[in-house]
Structure formats: structure tokens, C-alpha cells
Amino acid sequence: MKKIVLAIALATTSIIGFSQDFMQIITIESVVSAGAGRSRMLIDKGDGTVEEVKMKNFFSLVGINFSNIQENNKAISTKISELAKQGWNLQFVTPGTYNHAGELGGGIFITRYLFKKE
């Protein structure tokens, strides 16, 4: 009986020792005309907490705003670099778009980043 309990304890310790922690970042960038949309970076830390970081919209009142896009790229790259220094490894990137049917100049560009910490 002691051997069985010891075997179960070792197996449980091994499983816990090899478990993976995951974190997901979702960027939602608005492509609504005239800058009326809302863009955000949502950081799901995997422990039930979500951090929300404001980002710039792709469009301003005069059209596409390349400065805003550049600022968003910098914010995303900075966050990825910060997580890499903390031991998080980027595993998958999944992009997507959404455009409300019949609405010209409206929608979002969404990207999901899945990280794993070993």
C-alpha cells in the first residue's frame, strides 16, 4: 500500500512539475472612420485578471493615421519583449477582421497572441 501511495505522489508531482502556464493578449484595433472607434490591448494573465491598455485608432478625422498605427506597433512589440524577458514564449498569433454587414468604413482588426511559460 505504501508503494502505491508513493507512486501516486511521485506521479502527481511529475504532472504538476510539467504543467504549463498560458497567457493571452488580444489586440483590437478599430478601423471605424473619423476615429470614432475604440482600440484596446487586453492582457489575460491566466489567473482571472485582465489588464486593459488603450491603443490608438487606425483612422483620424482626415483618414488613415500612420502615426497611430506606428504607436500601436510599438506598444505591441514592447509588451511582447517585456513578456519574453519574464520567460514567456510566444506560441501562436491568430489575426482576424470583422466588418459589420452593410457598414462602410467600420470594423475591427483583432489579433490574438498566445504565450506559454515553461
Secondary structure, 3 states (H helix, E strand, C coil): CHHHHHHHHHHHHHHHHCCCEEEEEEEEEECCHHHCCCEEEEEECCCCCEEEEEECCCEECCEECHHHHHHHHHHHHHHHHHHHHCCEEEEEEEEEEECCCCCCCCCEEEEEEEEEEC
